[in-house]
Amino acid sequence: MNARARLRALLAVQAVSRTGNVVTTVAVPFAVLARGGSATDVGIAAFAATVPIVLGGPFGGALVERVGFVRSSVASDLVSGATLLAMPVLAWTVGLPFWALLSLVFVSGLFDLPGESARRVLLPGLARSAGVPLERAVGHFEASQRLSVLIGAPLGGVLVAAAGPMAALVCTAVAFGTAALLAAVLVRPAEDDGAGAGADAAPTNGYWRDIAEGFRFCVRDPFFRLVIALVLVTNLLDAARSTTLLPLYAADTLGGAQALGFVTGTFGGAAFLGSVAFGYVAHRVPRRITFVLCFVLAGGPSLLVPALGLGLPWMLAAAALSGLAAGSLNPILGAVELERIPEHMRARVFGLLGAGSWAGIPLGGLLAGFAADGIGVQATFGVVVVLYTVVTLAPLTGGAWRLMERPDPERAPAERVTT
């Protein structure tokens, strides 16, 4: 298999694995509501689904470097699929109490970020071997994730509406199993990749020393400190919107799970197009200004429309606009991360950055549930849109945010913080 085929296989694994995650985000809230759960219960389930990602990031990244990148991708999908399949099996046999649902959701999410970090580490070597520019490869990787939203959200909504949330969870298990099989059979590291060798465990200085080294790198790098702070807050607000407020708004105003799937799928489809298109022009545009403009548009319209209580056509239009803008965000950040992180540390640093960025997500869903019960869903959307807009303007303040711009090839490489 040539380098381009291996790169395409990696992108396919990412898309299928993430599709399973997207169907899960649609199915689990409605599984809770089907049991007679409240908005607070939906928030608690969102909390249980996202806390393990924060834990799995810092501890899983260093483990991935020991287990190997391909094997880590396969193992993470197998664990996720098995735990999610256990939910309908229990529900259809001995019963699925709320605590058991929360426990299985927790275990399922624990290995998601390490598996994705492993695939992300494989990306630059395969892109280099295939002769694909880094920013374009990152754009395609992010586009594969967006494609999973385009496919998974409507599929999840239709499955929940037609057959119920437990049947939808069976499909998530199938998706994760398919991703594991594809990775095991088709994904191989680049032959010239010296950053841990992909399928083989990389030599390390000791598990806890590796984690400490990655942590010091993140803390000392001035740009990554700002990125973690910004994305932590925006992800908290995004989680409030996607895991709690949107399902509640869909149930109350839009007509249920199918409408939620269409809105989420529209956002994902637009973001997919945005990621693909941006991948071809990313190396020609200034990063920081583009990042700020697209970040504001990625959240504002999709939050303002439900704050005003508007219906499904407005929701779909806002989701399309926000999705197109959101498509450029991760390609920009992903390229900067790959430029600034030393190759031998990428898995653990990706895990730490992911954990820091996701640290607010468990609270986002939980707080949104409390707020929706207290002041109402529309008012909570109004608070979120104001906070989101203010926070996403932060890179315009300059300072270390200027390190986002690509290094001048005529000068020394971008400053890096070493340990």
C-alpha positions as a Markdown table, in Angstrom:
| # | Residue | x | y | z |
|---|---|---|---|---|
| 1 | Met | 0.0 | 0.0 | 0.0 |
| 2 | Asn | 1.5 | 3.4 | -1.0 |
| 3 | Ala | 1.8 | 6.4 | 1.2 |
| 4 | Arg | -1.3 | 8.2 | -0.1 |
| 5 | Ala | -3.4 | 5.0 | 0.5 |
| 6 | Arg | -2.2 | 4.8 | 4.1 |
| 7 | Leu | -3.0 | 8.4 | 4.6 |
| 8 | Arg | -6.5 | 7.9 | 3.3 |
| 9 | Ala | -6.9 | 4.8 | 5.5 |
| 10 | Leu | -5.9 | 6.9 | 8.6 |
| 11 | Leu | -8.5 | 9.5 | 7.7 |
| 12 | Ala | -11.2 | 6.8 | 7.2 |
| 13 | Val | -10.5 | 5.4 | 10.6 |
| 14 | Gln | -10.8 | 8.8 | 12.2 |
| 15 | Ala | -14.1 | 9.5 | 10.4 |
| 16 | Val | -15.6 | 6.1 | 11.3 |
| 17 | Ser | -14.5 | 6.3 | 15.0 |
| 18 | Arg | -15.8 | 9.8 | 15.4 |
| 19 | Thr | -19.1 | 8.9 | 13.7 |
| 20 | Gly | -19.6 | 6.4 | 16.6 |
| 21 | Asn | -18.9 | 9.2 | 19.1 |
| 22 | Val | -21.4 | 11.5 | 17.3 |
| 23 | Val | -24.2 | 9.0 | 17.3 |
| 24 | Thr | -23.5 | 8.5 | 21.0 |
| 25 | Thr | -23.9 | 12.2 | 21.8 |
| 26 | Val | -27.3 | 12.1 | 20.1 |
| 27 | Ala | -28.5 | 8.8 | 21.6 |
| 28 | Val | -27.4 | 9.1 | 25.3 |
| 29 | Pro | -29.4 | 12.3 | 26.2 |
| 30 | Phe | -32.5 | 10.7 | 24.7 |
| 31 | Ala | -31.8 | 7.5 | 26.6 |
| 32 | Val | -31.8 | 9.5 | 29.7 |
| 33 | Leu | -35.0 | 11.4 | 28.8 |
| 34 | Ala | -36.7 | 8.1 | 27.8 |
| 35 | Arg | -36.1 | 6.9 | 31.4 |
| 36 | Gly | -38.0 | 10.0 | 32.7 |
| 37 | Gly | -34.9 | 11.9 | 33.4 |
| 38 | Ser | -34.8 | 15.7 | 33.9 |
| 39 | Ala | -32.6 | 18.4 | 32.3 |
| 40 | Thr | -30.3 | 18.0 | 35.3 |
| 41 | Asp | -30.0 | 14.3 | 34.6 |
| 42 | Val | -29.1 | 15.0 | 31.0 |
| 43 | Gly | -26.4 | 17.4 | 32.3 |
| 44 | Ile | -25.1 | 14.7 | 34.7 |
| 45 | Ala | -24.9 | 12.2 | 31.8 |
| 46 | Ala | -23.0 | 14.8 | 29.8 |
| 47 | Phe | -20.6 | 15.2 | 32.7 |
| 48 | Ala | -20.0 | 11.5 | 32.9 |
| 49 | Ala | -19.3 | 11.3 | 29.2 |
| 50 | Thr | -16.7 | 14.1 | 29.2 |
| 51 | Val | -14.8 | 13.8 | 32.5 |
| 52 | Pro | -13.0 | 10.6 | 31.3 |
| 53 | Ile | -11.7 | 12.5 | 28.3 |
| 54 | Val | -10.0 | 15.0 | 30.7 |
| 55 | Leu | -8.5 | 12.1 | 32.6 |
| 56 | Gly | -7.5 | 10.0 | 29.6 |
| 57 | Gly | -5.6 | 12.8 | 27.9 |
| 58 | Pro | -2.7 | 13.3 | 30.3 |
| 59 | Phe | -2.4 | 9.7 | 31.4 |
| 60 | Gly | -3.2 | 8.1 | 28.1 |
| 61 | Gly | -0.7 | 10.1 | 25.9 |
| 62 | Ala | 2.4 | 8.7 | 27.6 |
| 63 | Leu | 0.8 | 5.2 | 27.5 |
| 64 | Val | 0.2 | 5.5 | 23.8 |
| 65 | Glu | 3.9 | 6.1 | 23.3 |
| 66 | Arg | 4.6 | 2.8 | 25.0 |
| 67 | Val | 1.8 | 0.7 | 23.4 |
| 68 | Gly | 2.3 | 2.0 | 19.9 |
| 69 | Phe | 0.2 | 4.4 | 17.9 |
| 70 | Val | -1.6 | 1.9 | 15.6 |
| 71 | Arg | -2.3 | -0.6 | 18.5 |
| 72 | Ser | -3.5 | 2.3 | 20.7 |
| 73 | Ser | -6.0 | 3.4 | 18.0 |
| 74 | Val | -7.3 | -0.2 | 17.7 |
| 75 | Ala | -7.6 | -0.8 | 21.4 |
| 76 | Ser | -9.4 | 2.5 | 22.1 |
| 77 | Asp | -12.1 | 1.8 | 19.6 |
| 78 | Leu | -12.6 | -1.8 | 20.8 |
| 79 | Val | -13.0 | -0.6 | 24.4 |
| 80 | Ser | -15.5 | 2.2 | 23.3 |
| 81 | Gly | -17.5 | -0.2 | 21.2 |
| 82 | Ala | -17.7 | -2.9 | 23.9 |
| 83 | Thr | -18.8 | -0.6 | 26.7 |
| 84 | Leu | -21.5 | 1.1 | 24.5 |
| 85 | Leu | -22.8 | -2.2 | 23.3 |
| 86 | Ala | -23.2 | -3.2 | 27.0 |
| 87 | Met | -25.9 | -0.5 | 27.4 |
| 88 | Pro | -28.6 | -2.0 | 25.1 |
| 89 | Val | -27.6 | -5.5 | 26.2 |
| 90 | Leu | -28.3 | -4.7 | 29.8 |
| 91 | Ala | -31.4 | -2.6 | 29.0 |
| 92 | Trp | -32.9 | -5.5 | 27.0 |
| 93 | Thr | -32.0 | -8.1 | 29.6 |
| 94 | Val | -31.6 | -7.4 | 33.3 |
| 95 | Gly | -32.2 | -3.7 | 33.2 |
| 96 | Leu | -30.0 | -0.6 | 33.0 |
| 97 | Pro | -30.1 | 1.6 | 36.1 |
| 98 | Phe | -29.0 | 5.2 | 35.8 |
| 99 | Trp | -25.7 | 4.6 | 37.7 |
| 100 | Ala | -24.8 | 1.7 | 35.3 |
| 101 | Leu | -25.5 | 3.9 | 32.3 |
| 102 | Leu | -23.2 | 6.7 | 33.7 |
| 103 | Ser | -20.5 | 4.1 | 34.5 |
| 104 | Leu | -20.5 | 2.7 | 31.0 |
| 105 | Val | -20.6 | 6.2 | 29.4 |
| 106 | Phe | -17.6 | 7.1 | 31.6 |
| 107 | Val | -15.5 | 4.0 | 30.6 |
| 108 | Ser | -16.4 | 4.5 | 26.9 |
| 109 | Gly | -15.0 | 8.0 | 26.9 |
| 110 | Leu | -11.8 | 7.2 | 28.8 |
| 111 | Phe | -9.9 | 5.9 | 25.8 |
| 112 | Asp | -11.3 | 8.3 | 23.1 |
| 113 | Leu | -8.6 | 11.0 | 23.4 |
| 114 | Pro | -5.6 | 8.6 | 23.6 |
| 115 | Gly | -6.9 | 6.9 | 20.4 |
| 116 | Glu | -7.3 | 10.2 | 18.6 |
| 117 | Ser | -3.9 | 11.4 | 19.8 |
| 118 | Ala | -2.3 | 8.2 | 18.4 |
| 119 | Arg | -3.9 | 8.9 | 15.0 |
| 120 | Arg | -2.8 | 12.5 | 15.0 |
| 121 | Val | 0.8 | 11.6 | 15.7 |
| 122 | Leu | 0.8 | 9.3 | 12.7 |
| 123 | Leu | -0.6 | 12.1 | 10.4 |
| 124 | Pro | 2.5 | 14.3 | 9.7 |
| 125 | Gly | 4.8 | 11.3 | 8.8 |
| 126 | Leu | 2.2 | 9.9 | 6.4 |
| 127 | Ala | 1.5 | 13.3 | 4.9 |
| 128 | Arg | 5.3 | 13.9 | 4.4 |
| 129 | Ser | 5.6 | 10.5 | 2.7 |
| 130 | Ala | 2.6 | 11.2 | 0.5 |
| 131 | Gly | 3.9 | 14.6 | -0.5 |
| 132 | Val | 0.9 | 16.5 | 1.1 |
| 133 | Pro | 1.5 | 19.9 | 2.7 |
| 134 | Leu | 1.1 | 19.8 | 6.5 |
| 135 | Glu | -1.7 | 22.3 | 6.7 |
| 136 | Arg | -3.6 | 20.5 | 4.0 |
| 137 | Ala | -3.2 | 17.1 | 5.7 |
| 138 | Val | -4.4 | 18.6 | 9.0 |
| 139 | Gly | -7.3 | 20.2 | 7.2 |
| 140 | His | -8.3 | 16.8 | 5.7 |
| 141 | Phe | -7.9 | 15.1 | 9.2 |
| 142 | Glu | -10.2 | 17.7 | 10.7 |
| 143 | Ala | -12.5 | 17.4 | 7.7 |
| 144 | Ser | -12.8 | 13.6 | 8.4 |
| 145 | Gln | -14.0 | 14.5 | 11.9 |
| 146 | Arg | -16.5 | 17.0 | 10.5 |
| 147 | Leu | -17.7 | 14.4 | 8.0 |
| 148 | Ser | -18.5 | 12.2 | 11.0 |
| 149 | Val | -20.8 | 14.8 | 12.3 |
| 150 | Leu | -22.5 | 15.2 | 8.9 |
| 151 | Ile | -23.1 | 11.5 | 8.8 |
| 152 | Gly | -23.5 | 10.6 | 12.5 |
| 153 | Ala | -25.8 | 13.3 | 13.7 |
| 154 | Pro | -28.7 | 12.8 | 11.2 |
| 155 | Leu | -28.1 | 9.0 | 11.5 |
| 156 | Gly | -28.3 | 9.2 | 15.2 |
| 157 | Gly | -31.4 | 11.3 | 15.1 |
| 158 | Val | -33.2 | 9.1 | 12.6 |
| 159 | Leu | -32.2 | 5.9 | 14.6 |
| 160 | Val | -33.4 | 7.4 | 17.9 |
| 161 | Ala | -36.7 | 8.5 | 16.3 |
| 162 | Ala | -37.3 | 5.3 | 14.4 |
| 163 | Ala | -36.0 | 2.6 | 16.7 |
| 164 | Gly | -35.1 | 4.2 | 20.0 |
| 165 | Pro | -31.8 | 5.3 | 21.7 |
| 166 | Met | -30.7 | 1.7 | 22.5 |
| 167 | Ala | -30.8 | 0.7 | 18.9 |
| 168 | Ala | -28.7 | 3.8 | 18.0 |
| 169 | Leu | -26.1 | 2.7 | 20.6 |
| 170 | Val | -25.8 | -0.7 | 18.9 |
| 171 | Cys | -24.8 | 1.2 | 15.7 |
| 172 | Thr | -22.1 | 3.1 | 17.7 |
| 173 | Ala | -20.6 | -0.3 | 18.7 |
| 174 | Val | -20.6 | -1.3 | 15.0 |
| 175 | Ala | -18.9 | 1.9 | 14.0 |
| 176 | Phe | -16.2 | 1.5 | 16.7 |
| 177 | Gly | -15.6 | -2.1 | 15.7 |
| 178 | Thr | -15.3 | -1.1 | 12.0 |
| 179 | Ala | -12.8 | 1.6 | 12.9 |
| 180 | Ala | -10.7 | -0.9 | 14.9 |
| 181 | Leu | -10.7 | -3.4 | 12.0 |
| 182 | Leu | -9.7 | -0.7 | 9.5 |
| 183 | Ala | -6.8 | 0.5 | 11.7 |
| 184 | Ala | -5.5 | -3.0 | 12.3 |
| 185 | Val | -5.6 | -4.0 | 8.6 |
| 186 | Leu | -4.8 | -0.8 | 6.7 |
| 187 | Val | -3.0 | 1.7 | 8.8 |
| 188 | Arg | 0.8 | 1.6 | 8.9 |
| 189 | Pro | 3.2 | 4.4 | 10.0 |
| 190 | Ala | 5.4 | 6.1 | 7.4 |
| 191 | Glu | 8.6 | 4.3 | 6.7 |
| 192 | Asp | 10.7 | 7.4 | 7.5 |
| 193 | Asp | 8.7 | 8.3 | 10.6 |
| 194 | Gly | 11.2 | 8.5 | 13.5 |
| 195 | Ala | 8.7 | 9.8 | 16.1 |
| 196 | Gly | 7.8 | 6.6 | 17.8 |
| 197 | Ala | 7.4 | 4.4 | 14.8 |
| 198 | Gly | 3.7 | 4.3 | 14.8 |
| 199 | Ala | 2.9 | 0.7 | 15.5 |
| 200 | Asp | 5.8 | 0.0 | 17.8 |
| 201 | Ala | 6.3 | 1.4 | 21.3 |
| 202 | Ala | 8.7 | 4.3 | 21.5 |
| 203 | Pro | 11.6 | 4.3 | 23.9 |
| 204 | Thr | 10.8 | 6.4 | 27.0 |
| 205 | Asn | 12.4 | 7.8 | 30.2 |
| 206 | Gly | 9.8 | 6.3 | 32.4 |
| 207 | Tyr | 6.0 | 6.8 | 32.5 |
| 208 | Trp | 5.8 | 9.5 | 35.1 |
| 209 | Arg | 8.9 | 11.3 | 33.8 |
| 210 | Asp | 7.3 | 11.4 | 30.3 |
| 211 | Ile | 4.1 | 12.9 | 31.7 |
| 212 | Ala | 6.1 | 15.5 | 33.7 |
| 213 | Glu | 8.2 | 16.4 | 30.6 |
| 214 | Gly | 5.1 | 16.9 | 28.6 |
| 215 | Phe | 3.4 | 19.0 | 31.3 |
| 216 | Arg | 6.5 | 21.2 | 31.6 |
| 217 | Phe | 6.5 | 21.8 | 27.9 |
| 218 | Cys | 2.8 | 22.9 | 27.9 |
| 219 | Val | 3.3 | 25.1 | 31.0 |
| 220 | Arg | 6.4 | 26.8 | 29.7 |
| 221 | Asp | 5.2 | 27.4 | 26.1 |
| 222 | Pro | 3.6 | 30.9 | 26.2 |
| 223 | Phe | 1.4 | 30.2 | 23.1 |
| 224 | Phe | 0.0 | 26.9 | 24.4 |
| 225 | Arg | -0.9 | 28.4 | 27.8 |
| 226 | Leu | -3.1 | 30.9 | 26.0 |
| 227 | Val | -4.6 | 28.3 | 23.7 |
| 228 | Ile | -5.5 | 26.0 | 26.6 |
| 229 | Ala | -7.2 | 28.8 | 28.4 |
| 230 | Leu | -9.2 | 30.0 | 25.4 |
| 231 | Val | -10.3 | 26.6 | 24.2 |
| 232 | Leu | -11.1 | 25.5 | 27.7 |
| 233 | Val | -13.7 | 28.3 | 28.0 |
| 234 | Thr | -15.1 | 27.9 | 24.5 |
| 235 | Asn | -15.3 | 24.2 | 24.8 |
| 236 | Leu | -17.2 | 24.6 | 28.1 |
| 237 | Leu | -19.7 | 26.8 | 26.3 |
| 238 | Asp | -19.9 | 24.5 | 23.3 |
| 239 | Ala | -20.6 | 21.6 | 25.6 |
| 240 | Ala | -23.3 | 23.5 | 27.3 |
| 241 | Arg | -24.8 | 24.1 | 23.9 |
| 242 | Ser | -24.3 | 20.6 | 22.3 |
| 243 | Thr | -24.7 | 18.1 | 25.1 |
| 244 | Thr | -27.5 | 19.7 | 27.1 |
| 245 | Leu | -29.1 | 22.9 | 25.7 |
| 246 | Leu | -29.6 | 21.7 | 22.1 |
| 247 | Pro | -31.2 | 18.4 | 23.0 |
| 248 | Leu | -33.5 | 20.2 | 25.4 |
| 249 | Tyr | -34.3 | 22.9 | 22.8 |
| 250 | Ala | -34.9 | 20.2 | 20.2 |
| 251 | Ala | -37.3 | 18.3 | 22.5 |
| 252 | Asp | -39.2 | 21.4 | 23.5 |
| 253 | Thr | -39.2 | 23.5 | 20.3 |
| 254 | Leu | -37.9 | 21.7 | 17.3 |
| 255 | Gly | -39.8 | 18.4 | 17.5 |
| 256 | Gly | -37.3 | 15.9 | 18.9 |
| 257 | Ala | -34.3 | 13.9 | 18.1 |
| 258 | Gln | -34.7 | 14.0 | 14.3 |
| 259 | Ala | -34.5 | 17.8 | 14.3 |
| 260 | Leu | -31.5 | 17.7 | 16.5 |
| 261 | Gly | -29.8 | 15.3 | 14.1 |
| 262 | Phe | -30.5 | 17.6 | 11.2 |
| 263 | Val | -29.2 | 20.7 | 12.9 |
| 264 | Thr | -26.1 | 18.9 | 14.1 |
| 265 | Gly | -25.6 | 17.3 | 10.8 |
| 266 | Thr | -25.9 | 20.6 | 8.9 |
| 267 | Phe | -23.2 | 22.1 | 11.2 |
| 268 | Gly | -21.0 | 19.1 | 10.6 |
| 269 | Gly | -21.5 | 19.1 | 6.8 |
| 270 | Ala | -20.7 | 22.8 | 6.6 |
| 271 | Ala | -17.7 | 22.3 | 8.8 |
| 272 | Phe | -16.6 | 19.4 | 6.6 |
| 273 | Leu | -16.8 | 21.6 | 3.5 |
| 274 | Gly | -15.0 | 24.4 | 5.4 |
| 275 | Ser | -12.2 | 22.2 | 6.5 |
| 276 | Val | -11.6 | 20.7 | 3.0 |
| 277 | Ala | -11.8 | 24.1 | 1.3 |
| 278 | Phe | -9.6 | 25.8 | 3.9 |
| 279 | Gly | -7.0 | 23.1 | 3.6 |
| 280 | Tyr | -6.2 | 24.3 | 0.1 |
| 281 | Val | -5.8 | 28.0 | 1.0 |
| 282 | Ala | -4.6 | 27.7 | 4.7 |
| 283 | His | -1.0 | 28.2 | 3.8 |
| 284 | Arg | -1.8 | 31.5 | 2.0 |
| 285 | Val | -3.8 | 33.4 | 4.6 |
| 286 | Pro | -2.8 | 35.1 | 7.9 |
| 287 | Arg | -3.5 | 32.7 | 10.7 |
| 288 | Arg | -4.5 | 34.9 | 13.6 |
| 289 | Ile | -7.0 | 37.2 | 12.0 |
| 290 | Thr | -8.6 | 34.3 | 10.1 |
| 291 | Phe | -8.8 | 32.4 | 13.4 |
| 292 | Val | -10.5 | 35.2 | 15.3 |
| 293 | Leu | -13.0 | 35.9 | 12.6 |
| 294 | Cys | -14.0 | 32.3 | 12.1 |
| 295 | Phe | -14.1 | 31.6 | 15.8 |
| 296 | Val | -16.6 | 34.4 | 16.4 |
| 297 | Leu | -18.8 | 33.1 | 13.5 |
| 298 | Ala | -18.5 | 29.5 | 14.6 |
| 299 | Gly | -20.4 | 30.2 | 17.8 |
| 300 | Gly | -22.4 | 33.4 | 17.5 |
| 301 | Pro | -25.1 | 32.6 | 14.9 |
| 302 | Ser | -25.8 | 29.0 | 16.2 |
| 303 | Leu | -26.2 | 30.3 | 19.7 |
| 304 | Leu | -28.1 | 33.5 | 19.0 |
| 305 | Val | -30.9 | 31.8 | 17.0 |
| 306 | Pro | -32.1 | 29.5 | 19.9 |
| 307 | Ala | -31.6 | 32.4 | 22.3 |
| 308 | Leu | -34.3 | 34.2 | 20.2 |
| 309 | Gly | -36.5 | 31.2 | 20.2 |
| 310 | Leu | -36.5 | 30.8 | 16.4 |
| 311 | Gly | -37.6 | 27.6 | 14.6 |
| 312 | Leu | -35.9 | 24.9 | 12.6 |
| 313 | Pro | -35.2 | 26.8 | 9.3 |
| 314 | Trp | -33.3 | 29.5 | 11.2 |
| 315 | Met | -31.5 | 26.8 | 13.2 |
| 316 | Leu | -30.4 | 25.1 | 10.0 |
| 317 | Ala | -29.2 | 28.4 | 8.4 |
| 318 | Ala | -27.2 | 29.4 | 11.5 |
| 319 | Ala | -25.7 | 25.9 | 11.8 |
| 320 | Ala | -24.5 | 26.1 | 8.1 |
| 321 | Leu | -22.9 | 29.5 | 8.6 |
| 322 | Ser | -21.3 | 28.5 | 11.9 |
| 323 | Gly | -20.1 | 25.2 | 10.5 |
| 324 | Leu | -18.4 | 26.8 | 7.5 |
| 325 | Ala | -16.5 | 29.1 | 9.9 |
| 326 | Ala | -15.7 | 26.4 | 12.4 |
| 327 | Gly | -14.1 | 24.3 | 9.6 |
| 328 | Ser | -11.0 | 26.6 | 9.6 |
| 329 | Leu | -10.3 | 26.5 | 13.4 |
| 330 | Asn | -8.7 | 23.1 | 14.0 |
| 331 | Pro | -6.6 | 23.1 | 10.8 |
| 332 | Ile | -5.0 | 26.3 | 12.0 |
| 333 | Leu | -4.4 | 25.1 | 15.6 |
| 334 | Gly | -3.4 | 21.6 | 14.4 |
| 335 | Ala | -0.7 | 23.0 | 12.1 |
| 336 | Val | 0.7 | 25.3 | 14.8 |
| 337 | Glu | 0.8 | 22.4 | 17.3 |
| 338 | Leu | 2.7 | 20.1 | 14.9 |
| 339 | Glu | 5.2 | 23.0 | 14.1 |
| 340 | Arg | 5.9 | 23.7 | 17.8 |
| 341 | Ile | 5.8 | 20.3 | 19.5 |
| 342 | Pro | 9.0 | 18.1 | 19.3 |
| 343 | Glu | 8.3 | 14.9 | 17.4 |
| 344 | His | 9.2 | 12.6 | 20.3 |
| 345 | Met | 6.7 | 14.3 | 22.6 |
| 346 | Arg | 3.7 | 14.6 | 20.4 |
| 347 | Ala | 1.5 | 11.9 | 21.8 |
| 348 | Arg | 1.8 | 13.0 | 25.4 |
| 349 | Val | 1.6 | 16.7 | 24.6 |
| 350 | Phe | -1.5 | 16.2 | 22.4 |
| 351 | Gly | -3.0 | 14.3 | 25.3 |
| 352 | Leu | -2.2 | 17.1 | 27.8 |
| 353 | Leu | -3.4 | 19.8 | 25.4 |
| 354 | Gly | -6.6 | 17.9 | 24.8 |
| 355 | Ala | -7.2 | 17.3 | 28.5 |
| 356 | Gly | -6.6 | 21.0 | 29.2 |
| 357 | Ser | -8.9 | 22.1 | 26.4 |
| 358 | Trp | -11.6 | 19.6 | 27.5 |
| 359 | Ala | -11.4 | 20.3 | 31.2 |
| 360 | Gly | -14.3 | 22.7 | 31.1 |
| 361 | Ile | -16.6 | 20.4 | 29.0 |
| 362 | Pro | -17.9 | 18.2 | 31.9 |
| 363 | Leu | -18.9 | 21.4 | 33.7 |
| 364 | Gly | -20.4 | 22.9 | 30.6 |
| 365 | Gly | -23.1 | 20.2 | 30.2 |
| 366 | Leu | -23.7 | 20.0 | 34.0 |
| 367 | Leu | -24.0 | 23.8 | 34.5 |
| 368 | Ala | -26.2 | 24.1 | 31.4 |
| 369 | Gly | -28.6 | 21.6 | 32.9 |
| 370 | Phe | -28.8 | 23.5 | 36.2 |
| 371 | Ala | -29.2 | 26.8 | 34.3 |
| 372 | Ala | -31.9 | 25.5 | 32.0 |
| 373 | Asp | -33.9 | 24.2 | 35.0 |
| 374 | Gly | -33.4 | 27.6 | 36.8 |
| 375 | Ile | -33.7 | 30.4 | 34.1 |
| 376 | Gly | -34.9 | 28.4 | 31.1 |
| 377 | Val | -33.3 | 27.1 | 27.9 |
| 378 | Gln | -33.5 | 30.3 | 25.9 |
| 379 | Ala | -32.1 | 32.6 | 28.6 |
| 380 | Thr | -29.2 | 30.2 | 29.1 |
| 381 | Phe | -28.5 | 30.3 | 25.3 |
| 382 | Gly | -28.4 | 34.2 | 25.6 |
| 383 | Val | -25.8 | 34.1 | 28.4 |
| 384 | Val | -23.7 | 31.6 | 26.4 |
| 385 | Val | -23.7 | 33.7 | 23.2 |
| 386 | Val | -22.4 | 36.8 | 25.0 |
| 387 | Leu | -19.7 | 35.0 | 26.9 |
| 388 | Tyr | -18.6 | 33.1 | 23.7 |
| 389 | Thr | -18.3 | 36.2 | 21.6 |
| 390 | Val | -16.2 | 38.1 | 24.2 |
| 391 | Val | -13.8 | 35.3 | 24.8 |
| 392 | Thr | -13.2 | 34.5 | 21.1 |
| 393 | Leu | -11.9 | 38.0 | 20.5 |
| 394 | Ala | -8.9 | 37.4 | 22.9 |
| 395 | Pro | -6.3 | 36.6 | 20.2 |
| 396 | Leu | -6.7 | 40.2 | 18.9 |
| 397 | Thr | -4.9 | 41.4 | 22.0 |
| 398 | Gly | -1.5 | 40.3 | 20.5 |
| 399 | Gly | 1.3 | 39.2 | 22.8 |
| 400 | Ala | 2.1 | 35.5 | 22.6 |
| 401 | Trp | -0.9 | 35.1 | 20.2 |
| 402 | Arg | 1.4 | 36.4 | 17.5 |
| 403 | Leu | 3.3 | 33.0 | 17.7 |
| 404 | Met | 0.3 | 31.6 | 15.9 |
| 405 | Glu | 1.6 | 32.9 | 12.6 |
| 406 | Arg | 3.7 | 30.5 | 10.5 |
| 407 | Pro | 7.5 | 30.7 | 10.9 |
| 408 | Asp | 9.4 | 32.7 | 8.2 |
| 409 | Pro | 11.3 | 30.0 | 6.1 |
| 410 | Glu | 14.2 | 32.5 | 5.6 |
| 411 | Arg | 14.8 | 32.7 | 9.4 |
| 412 | Ala | 15.3 | 30.3 | 12.3 |
| 413 | Pro | 12.4 | 27.9 | 13.1 |
| 414 | Ala | 9.7 | 29.1 | 15.5 |
| 415 | Glu | 10.8 | 29.5 | 19.1 |
| 416 | Arg | 10.1 | 26.4 | 21.1 |
| 417 | Val | 10.3 | 25.8 | 24.8 |
| 418 | Thr | 12.5 | 22.9 | 25.6 |
| 419 | Thr | 12.7 | 20.8 | 28.7 |
